[in-house]
């Protein structure tokens, strides 16, 4: 499971709301409830799965941002130069 950024000292209010929404959705899913997402939402469970796989491989926070026409960005957070080198090493494996 990916650690929630809301646990970090510098978390934004938006990140905390996202974390709470995700927890609520996970709880509802376990209880067999369904949720109809509003039209226009860009949430994609496949992106969440891929994000978790990146986290497992890199042991670093990863954010996938969807763009137009299937394009997007991968944002990998690191704490310091040593952490960046560790992540690079894992990518090269």
Secondary structure, DSSP 4 states (H G I P E B T S, - for coil): -PPPGGGSTT--HHHHHHHHHHHHHHHHHHTT----PPTT----HHHHHHHHHHHHHH-S-EEEEE-GGG-EEEEE--SSHHHHHHHHHHHH-
